[in-house]
Amino acid sequence: MTPLGWKLARLSAMSPAEVAHRARIVLRDRFAPPAYASWSPAQAGPRLYDGGAARALASSLLPRWPRALEPAEDFAPAVAAGRGLLDGRWSLFGCQVRLDDPPVWNRNPVSGAAWPEAASGALDYRRSDIAGGAKPVWELGRLTLLPTLALAARLTGERAFAERAIAWLEDFTGRNPLGRGIHHTSGIEMALRVLTTSWTLALLGERADPARVAPALGLVAQQALCCRDHLSLGSSANNHLIAEYAAMATFGAAFPAARDAAQLLARGLAGLERECLRQIHPDGVPAEQAFGYLPFVWELFLIPFAAAEAAGRDMPRAVKDRLRTSLEFARAIRLPDGRWPAIGDEDDARVLLAHDDASRLDRVGNALAAWLGADALCAGEVALARMLFGRAPAPRRAAADRRHEFPHGGYTVWRDRDLLVTLDHGPLGLGSLAAHGHADALAITVFRGTCAIVADPGTLAYQDDAAARDRCRGTPAHSTVTFGGRSQSEMLGPFLWGRRARVVTRGDEHECTWASGELHARRVEVMDGRIVVHDRVRGAGAELSFALAPAAKTEIAGARATLSIGGSRAIFVAEGVDGWRLEPSEHAARFARREPATRLVASIAGAQCSTEIRVEAS
């Protein structure tokens, strides 16, 4: 699609009111921009805080934030990660990279290519031909490494950690004033820096020299105001909007000396309440239909809620009840090692305790459980819970072995001894963009213990590789039925869909009507280590596909296929197909970490077929 075609398609996803709102914002920013937008960070501090930045720091509620930082063994991985940062070692999407001291903030740590130092408005972050895309550079600019350094300083008393955190914060602030560079091209990036910078200062405590961090306080205030004045409303209202409200509420709670603190806190909390009830279905399923974003979204709620409680505010019961249901959904899909079926997008997003030593589902889920007074998802992993709320959750409880139904979000989950099976019969995604959804209606996943048998392909790429982005979102990559190798819904851009498939439920059967008119109906039974999939189709070129986990070894004999992986074996026996064949595919166990895989494919001979999958120890 041409750039003009994309812009027209993007406009078509907006309501007239949203178009008018965006036009007003553009005109305001061009002809009457907010005064703070033209100030340097050093100028912003005295102008945005009553009494200046030093008084703002002295009167802040940051000392109340770290609730409990013991026992020491719970935080030992953070100290180890801090020592790695002192040595220039950092993990980016699970890949070890080297950082300079200070980091080159606009340079991709993997490729070494850099984004231009230009006005933010002149940079198109959607371009993949500059520095390998914006995503790796943004990840560095979120400053999640600074709270790790500050925490290590607090736990060990070693000055080197604090000095590194302050020096890097100074350097980032000096080189990336508001409106300059790639790091101010997206609201969520500014929002996350409000959270990470605030927590860095909270953990540093008296180690933070007010004179040295004053410009950073100015930039924090500017970014919180920028979030307020450029909210991701309308078609863009997904996890980005939650992050922006989180920044507003967190900043307002932390710095009562800020001139707009009360307004930011009130508006931020009201927005978080609305978005919690909108972006998490009543059954707990994330409305973006992207399981990997759930721990990140939890964190975006918990950080401002903890800050607000430190300021004497309590959260509405409706919010707590909705988050409690999301915890139970997570319990149902959790694998024994803390992973989950990689359905929909996932981009490794995180804020606090961001080092790679544990499942984010467990780390943030246990913090959520502690806040709610609920049962933990796993034993141990309570560092974030203690840091935010000063307590651990109740003892671990696993989901029951049974069929779990989530009708609002559109998932059925079976837990049958060591089997975990999912069936997706939900909508494409959230809102008119469905930005993080995949065309995977009626797809299944199958796990035995921690071993994937039938796996979702994961997230191969975002803007940096448009072809890979389309492959991982497309129907042929998922374990469902395709017609002519096409997708159920129409892709118009990396985060934009056009005409969509529709799913309706009739008893135990779910019918998916494709955007192009074909029909696929599926019914699934799970019992005693056996999965039976019944499919009905109407349309030409119908093919049945199962995406297999990487490293699976498969032997085919007509309509029978035997798969071996790890300590598991799965036998696929199909009726009503022309025989199995293997096709090459790809899999990303985490964002952008691609590896070769295969998929098991068969042409459907008539109007229906059935497949029995028997899973056992090898």
C-alpha positions in Angstrom: 0.0 0.0 0.0 1.3 3.5 -0.9 1.8 6.1 1.9 -1.3 8.0 0.5 -3.3 4.8 0.5 -2.4 4.1 4.1 -3.3 7.6 5.2 -6.7 7.3 3.5 -7.3 3.9 5.1 -6.2 5.3 8.5 -8.6 8.2 8.2 -11.4 5.7 7.3 -10.9 4.1 10.8 -11.7 7.4 12.5 -15.1 8.9 13.3 -15.8 12.4 12.1 -15.5 13.6 15.7 -12.0 12.1 16.0 -10.9 13.7 12.7 -12.1 17.0 13.9 -10.4 16.6 17.3 -7.1 15.6 15.7 -7.4 18.6 13.4 -7.9 20.9 16.3 -4.8 19.5 18.0 -2.7 19.9 14.9 -3.8 23.5 14.5 -3.3 24.3 18.2 0.3 22.9 18.1 1.1 24.8 15.0 -0.3 28.2 15.8 -0.7 28.3 19.6 1.4 25.5 21.1 1.5 25.1 24.9 4.2 27.3 26.4 6.0 24.3 28.0 6.6 22.8 24.6 9.2 25.5 23.8 11.1 25.3 27.1 14.3 23.4 27.7 14.2 20.9 30.6 16.2 23.3 32.8 13.7 26.1 32.1 10.7 23.8 32.7 11.6 23.0 36.3 11.2 26.5 37.8 8.1 27.2 35.7 6.2 24.0 36.3 6.8 23.5 40.0 5.8 25.9 42.7 9.2 26.8 44.3 11.2 25.1 41.6 12.4 21.6 41.1 14.4 21.4 44.3 11.3 22.1 46.4 9.3 19.7 44.2 11.7 16.9 45.0 11.8 17.8 48.7 8.0 17.9 49.0 7.4 14.9 46.8 5.7 11.7 48.0 8.5 9.6 46.4 9.9 8.5 49.8 6.6 6.7 50.4 6.8 4.6 47.2 9.3 1.8 47.8 7.3 -0.1 50.4 9.6 -3.0 51.2 13.0 -3.9 49.7 13.7 -7.1 51.7 14.5 -9.9 52.1 17.6 -9.3 50.1 17.5 -12.6 48.2 14.2 -11.5 46.5 16.1 -8.5 44.9 19.4 -10.3 44.2 18.6 -10.6 40.4 18.1 -6.8 40.3 21.5 -6.2 41.8 23.0 -8.7 39.4 21.3 -6.8 36.5 22.7 -3.6 37.8 26.2 -4.9 37.9 25.7 -6.0 34.3 24.7 -2.4 33.4 27.9 -1.1 35.1 29.8 -3.4 32.8 27.8 -2.2 29.7 25.7 -5.4 29.4 21.9 -5.1 28.7 19.2 -7.4 27.4 17.1 -6.2 24.4 14.2 -8.5 23.5 16.2 -11.4 25.0 19.4 -10.6 23.1 22.5 -9.5 25.0 23.8 -6.1 23.7 26.6 -3.7 24.7 25.9 -0.2 25.8 28.3 2.7 25.8 28.7 4.9 28.9 26.5 6.8 28.5 24.4 5.0 25.9 24.0 6.6 22.5 20.3 7.1 22.9 19.3 7.4 19.3 21.4 4.4 18.1 20.0 0.9 17.6 22.0 -1.3 20.1 21.9 -4.2 17.7 22.6 -2.7 14.3 24.6 0.3 15.4 22.6 2.6 13.0 21.2 5.8 14.4 18.1 7.9 14.0 18.8 11.5 13.0 19.0 14.2 15.6 16.1 16.3 14.3 12.8 17.8 15.4 10.5 15.0 16.5 7.8 16.3 14.2 10.1 15.8 11.2 10.7 12.1 12.0 8.4 9.4 10.7 8.9 6.6 13.3 7.0 4.2 11.0 9.9 4.0 8.6 11.8 0.8 8.6 14.7 1.9 6.5 16.2 4.1 9.3 18.2 2.4 12.0 16.2 -0.8 11.7 13.0 0.9 12.8 12.2 2.8 16.0 11.4 -0.1 18.3 14.9 -1.0 19.5 15.8 2.6 20.1 12.6 3.3 21.9 13.2 0.4 24.2 16.5 2.0 25.3 14.8 5.4 25.6 12.1 4.1 28.0 14.9 4.2 30.6 13.8 1.0 32.3 17.5 0.4 33.1 17.6 3.4 35.4 15.3 2.0 38.2 17.4 -1.1 38.1 20.6 0.9 38.8 18.8 3.0 41.4 17.5 -0.1 43.2 21.0 -1.7 43.2 22.4 1.5 44.7 19.8 1.4 47.5 20.2 -2.2 48.3 24.0 -2.3 48.2 24.9 1.3 49.3 27.5 1.3 46.4 27.9 4.8 45.0 28.8 3.5 41.5 25.2 2.4 40.9 23.7 5.8 41.9 26.3 7.8 40.0 25.6 5.8 36.8 21.9 6.2 37.1 22.2 10.0 37.7 24.7 10.5 34.9 22.7 8.6 32.4 19.5 10.5 33.4 21.4 13.8 33.0 22.7 12.7 29.6 19.4 11.6 28.3 17.7 14.8 29.5 20.3 17.0 27.9 20.3 15.2 24.6 16.6 14.6 24.3 14.7 17.8 25.2 10.9 17.7 24.6 10.2 17.9 20.8 13.7 16.8 19.8 14.6 13.4 18.4 13.0 10.0 18.0 12.1 9.6 21.7 9.4 12.2 21.6 7.6 11.0 18.5 5.1 8.8 20.5 3.0 9.5 23.6 3.6 6.1 25.1 7.3 6.6 25.1 7.0 9.8 27.0 4.5 8.2 29.4 6.8 5.3 30.2 9.7 7.7 30.9 7.5 9.5 33.4 7.1 6.2 35.3 10.7 5.1 35.1 12.2 8.5 35.9 9.9 8.9 38.9 10.7 5.5 40.2 14.4 6.1 39.7 14.3 9.2 41.8 12.2 7.4 44.4 14.8 4.6 44.7 17.7 7.0 44.7 16.2 9.0 47.6 18.8 11.3 49.1 21.4 10.1 46.7 19.8 12.2 44.0 21.4 15.7 44.0 18.6 18.2 43.4 20.8 20.4 41.3 21.8 17.5 39.0 18.3 16.0 38.6 16.4 19.3 38.3 16.4 19.3 34.5 15.1 15.7 34.5 12.3 16.8 36.8 11.5 19.5 34.3 11.4 17.0 31.5 9.2 14.7 33.5 6.7 17.5 34.0 6.7 18.4 30.3 6.1 14.8 29.3 3.2 14.4 31.7 1.6 17.5 30.3 2.3 16.4 26.8 0.5 13.1 27.5 -2.5 15.1 28.8 -2.6 17.4 25.8 -2.1 14.6 23.2 -4.1 11.7 24.5 -4.5 8.6 22.2 -8.2 8.9 21.9 -10.7 7.5 19.4 -9.3 4.8 17.2 -5.9 4.9 18.9 -7.3 4.2 22.4 -5.5 1.0 23.4 -2.6 0.3 25.8 -1.1 3.6 24.7 -3.9 5.5 26.3 -3.6 3.6 29.5 0.1 4.5 29.6 -0.7 8.2 29.1 -3.2 8.2 31.9 -0.8 6.3 34.1 1.8 9.0 33.5 -0.6 11.7 34.4 -1.8 10.0 37.6 1.7 9.0 38.7 3.2 12.4 38.2 0.2 14.1 39.9 0.4 11.8 42.9 4.2 12.1 43.2 4.7 15.8 42.9 2.0 17.8 44.7 4.2 21.0 44.2 3.6 20.7 40.4 1.3 23.4 39.3 -1.1 21.0 37.5 -0.7 18.1 40.0 -4.2 17.9 41.3 -5.8 18.0 37.8 -3.4 15.5 36.4 -4.0 13.1 39.3 -7.8 13.4 39.0 -7.9 13.1 35.2 -5.4 10.3 35.1 -7.2 8.2 37.7 -10.6 8.8 36.0 -9.1 7.8 32.7 -7.6 4.7 34.2 -10.9 3.6 35.6 -12.7 4.1 32.3 -10.0 2.2 30.3 -9.7 -0.6 32.8 -13.4 -1.3 32.3 -13.2 -0.8 28.5 -9.9 -2.6 27.7 -10.4 -5.6 30.0 -13.5 -7.6 29.2 -15.9 -8.6 32.1 -14.4 -12.1 31.9 -10.9 -10.8 32.3 -9.7 -11.2 28.7 -7.7 -8.3 27.4 -9.7 -6.6 24.7 -6.7 -6.1 22.5 -6.8 -9.9 22.0 -3.1 -9.9 22.7 -2.1 -12.1 25.7 1.5 -10.8 25.8 0.3 -7.3 26.6 -1.6 -8.4 29.8 1.4 -8.1 32.2 2.4 -4.8 30.7 -1.2 -3.4 31.1 -1.3 -4.7 34.7 1.9 -2.8 35.4 0.5 0.4 33.8 -2.4 0.2 36.3 -0.5 -0.9 39.4 2.2 1.8 39.3 -0.2 4.8 39.3 -2.6 3.0 41.7 0.3 2.5 44.2 1.3 6.1 43.8 -2.3 7.3 44.3 -2.7 5.2 47.4 0.5 6.7 48.8 -1.2 10.1 48.3 -4.3 8.9 50.2 -6.5 7.9 47.2 -8.3 4.6 46.9 -9.3 2.8 43.8 -13.0 2.0 42.9 -14.2 -1.5 43.6 -15.3 -1.9 40.0 -11.6 -1.5 38.9 -10.4 -4.0 41.5 -13.1 -6.5 40.5 -12.2 -6.3 36.8 -8.5 -6.7 37.5 -9.4 -9.7 39.7 -11.1 -11.4 36.8 -8.1 -10.7 34.6 -5.9 -12.4 37.2 -8.2 -15.5 37.0 -8.0 -15.5 33.2 -4.2 -15.4 33.5 -4.3 -18.3 35.9 -6.3 -20.3 33.4 -3.8 -19.7 30.5 -0.6 -19.9 32.6 1.9 -22.7 31.7 3.9 -24.4 34.5 7.0 -22.2 33.8 5.1 -18.9 33.8 4.8 -18.6 30.0 1.4 -18.4 28.2 0.1 -19.2 24.7 1.5 -16.4 22.5 -1.8 -15.3 21.0 -1.9 -11.9 19.4 0.9 -9.4 19.6 3.6 -9.2 22.2 6.5 -6.8 22.3 8.3 -7.5 25.6 7.1 -4.3 27.1 7.9 -3.8 30.8 8.6 -0.9 33.3 10.0 -1.9 36.7 12.3 -4.8 37.6 12.8 -5.1 33.8 15.7 -7.5 33.9 15.3 -10.9 32.2 15.2 -13.4 35.0 11.5 -14.3 35.5 8.2 -14.5 33.8 6.5 -11.1 33.5 3.2 -12.8 34.0 4.3 -14.1 37.3 6.2 -11.0 38.4 3.4 -8.5 37.7 0.6 -11.0 38.3 1.9 -11.7 41.9 2.1 -7.9 42.5 -1.5 -7.6 41.3 -2.5 -10.5 43.6 -0.8 -8.8 46.5 -2.7 -5.6 45.9 -6.0 -7.5 45.6 -5.3 -9.9 48.5 -5.6 -12.7 46.1 -3.8 -16.0 45.5 -0.4 -15.9 43.7 0.1 -17.2 40.2 3.3 -18.9 41.3 5.4 -19.5 44.4 8.1 -16.9 45.0 8.6 -14.0 42.6 7.4 -11.4 45.0 9.9 -8.6 44.6 7.6 -6.3 42.6 4.8 -7.0 45.0 6.9 -6.1 48.0 8.3 -3.0 46.3 4.9 -1.6 45.3 2.7 -2.7 48.1 5.0 -4.0 50.9 3.5 -7.5 51.0 3.4 -10.8 49.3 0.2 -12.3 47.8 -1.6 -15.3 49.3 -0.1 -18.7 48.6 -0.1 -20.0 45.0 -3.2 -21.5 43.5 -3.3 -23.2 40.1 -6.4 -23.1 37.8 -8.6 -26.1 38.1 -8.5 -29.0 35.6 -11.7 -28.3 33.6 -13.1 -26.4 30.7 -12.8 -22.6 31.3 -15.1 -20.4 29.3 -14.5 -16.7 28.6 -17.5 -15.6 26.5 -16.8 -11.9 26.4 -13.3 -12.1 25.2 -14.0 -15.2 23.1 -11.7 -18.0 24.4 -12.2 -21.5 25.6 -9.4 -23.0 27.7 -9.2 -26.7 28.6 -6.9 -27.8 31.4 -6.8 -31.6 31.4 -4.0 -33.0 33.7 -0.8 -31.9 31.9 -2.6 -30.6 28.8 -3.5 -26.9 28.1 -5.6 -26.3 25.0 -7.0 -23.0 23.8 -9.6 -22.1 21.2 -9.9 -18.6 19.9 -13.5 -17.6 19.0 -13.2 -13.9 19.8 -13.2 -10.7 17.8 -10.1 -9.6 15.8 -9.1 -6.9 18.4 -9.9 -3.7 20.1 -11.7 -0.8 18.4 -11.6 0.3 14.7 -7.9 -0.5 14.4 -7.6 -3.9 16.2 -4.0 -2.9 16.1 -2.6 -5.8 18.1 -4.9 -8.6 17.0 -4.2 -11.4 14.6 -6.4 -13.0 12.0 -6.5 -16.2 14.0 -10.2 -16.9 14.6 -11.0 -20.5 15.5 -7.2 -21.3 15.9 -6.1 -23.7 18.7 -2.9 -24.1 20.7 -1.9 -27.3 22.5 0.7 -27.7 25.2 1.8 -30.6 27.3 3.3 -29.2 30.4 5.7 -26.6 29.2 6.2 -28.2 25.8 4.4 -26.6 22.9 2.8 -29.0 20.4 0.6 -26.7 18.4 1.9 -23.2 18.8 0.9 -19.7 17.8 3.6 -18.1 15.6 4.2 -15.2 18.0 5.2 -11.7 16.9 7.9 -11.7 14.2 8.1 -8.0 13.7 6.5 -4.6 13.9 7.3 -1.7 11.4 10.8 -2.9 10.8 9.7 -5.8 8.5 6.3 -5.3 6.9 6.3 -8.8 5.2 7.2 -10.6 8.4 4.6 -8.5 10.2 1.9 -9.6 7.8 3.0 -13.3 7.9 2.7 -13.5 11.7 -0.7 -11.8 11.7 -2.1 -13.8 8.7 -4.4 -16.7 9.0 -2.1 -19.2 7.2 0.4 -19.0 10.1 -2.2 -20.1 12.6 -3.8 -23.4 13.5 -7.1 -23.0 11.8 -8.6 -23.3 8.3 -7.6 -21.1 5.3 -9.2 -20.6 1.9 -6.7 -20.3 -0.9 -3.9 -19.3 1.5 -5.5 -16.0 2.3 -6.4 -14.3 5.6 -9.9 -14.0 7.2 -9.7 -10.3 7.6 -8.2 -7.5 5.4 -4.8 -6.1 6.3 -4.3 -2.4 5.5 -1.2 -1.7 7.5 1.1 -3.0 10.3 -1.5 -2.0 12.9 -4.6 -1.5 10.7 -7.3 -3.8 9.5 -10.1 -3.2 6.9 -13.0 -5.6 6.4 -13.1 -8.2 9.1 -14.2 -11.8 9.7 -17.1 -12.3 12.1 -17.5 -15.1 14.7 -20.8 -16.3 16.2 -21.3 -19.1 18.7 -24.0 -21.7 18.3 -23.9 -24.1 21.2 -20.5 -25.8 21.2 -19.8 -24.8 17.6 -18.3 -21.5 16.5 -18.8 -20.1 13.0 -16.4 -17.7 11.4 -17.6 -15.9 8.3 -14.7 -14.4 6.4 -14.6 -10.9 5.2 -14.6 -12.4 1.7 -17.6 -14.5 2.4 -16.2 -18.0 3.1 -17.4 -19.9 6.2 -15.5 -22.0 8.7 -17.2 -23.6 11.7 -15.2 -25.5 14.4 -16.1 -27.6 17.4 -13.4 -28.9 19.8 -13.5 -31.7 22.4 -10.8 -32.3 25.0 -10.7 -35.3 27.3 -8.2 -37.9 28.5 -5.2 -36.6 26.6 -7.2 -36.5 23.4 -8.2 -33.4 21.4 -10.8 -33.8 18.6 -11.3 -30.9 16.2 -14.4 -31.0 14.0 -14.4 -28.5 11.0 -17.1 -27.5 8.5 -16.2 -25.3 5.5 -17.9 -23.5 2.7 -15.6 -22.0 0.1 -13.0 -23.0 -2.5 -9.5 -24.0 -1.6 -10.1 -24.9 2.0 -7.0 -26.2 3.9 -6.5 -27.3 7.4 -3.3 -26.1 9.1 -1.6 -26.7 12.5 1.4 -24.5 13.3 4.0 -26.8 15.0 6.5 -25.8 17.6 10.1 -25.3 16.5 12.3 -28.4 16.7 9.3 -30.7 16.2 10.2 -33.8 14.2 7.3 -35.0 12.2 6.7 -38.3 10.2 3.8 -38.4 7.8 1.9 -41.4 6.4 -1.1 -40.2 4.5 -3.7 -38.7 6.9 -1.6 -39.7 9.9 1.3 -37.6 11.3 3.4 -38.3 14.3 5.2 -35.5 16.0 8.0 -35.7 18.6 9.3 -32.8 20.6 11.1 -32.7 23.9 9.6 -35.5 26.0 6.3 -35.4 24.2 4.7 -37.2 21.2 1.5 -36.2 19.4 -0.3 -38.2 16.8 -2.6 -36.4 14.3 -5.2 -38.5 12.5 -7.5 -36.7 10.1 -10.6 -37.8 8.2 -12.0 -35.9 5.2 -8.6 -34.6 4.0 -6.3 -35.5 1.1 -3.3 -36.3 3.3 -0.9 -34.3 5.4 2.1 -32.4 4.2 4.7 -30.2 5.9 5.3 -26.5 4.9 8.0 -24.2 6.2 7.0 -21.6 8.7 8.4 -19.3 11.4 8.0 -18.9 15.2 9.0 -16.2 17.7 9.0 -17.3 21.3 9.4 -13.7 22.2 9.3 -10.4 20.2 11.3 -10.5 16.9 13.3 -13.6 18.0 12.5 -15.7 14.9 13.4 -19.3 14.3 12.4 -21.8 11.7 9.3 -23.9 12.2 6.9 -26.0 10.2 3.2 -26.3 9.9 1.1 -29.4 9.2 -1.3 -28.8 6.3 -3.9 -30.8 4.5 -6.5 -30.0 1.8 -10.1 -30.6 2.9 -11.7 -33.0 0.5 -15.3 -32.0 1.0 -17.4 -29.9 3.3 -16.2 -31.2 6.6 -13.3 -33.0 8.3 -12.2 -34.0 11.7 -8.8 -34.4 13.4 -7.9 -36.3 16.5 -4.8 -35.3 18.3 -3.5 -37.7 20.9 -0.8 -36.3 23.1 1.4 -38.5 25.4 4.9 -38.9 26.9 7.4 -40.1 24.3 
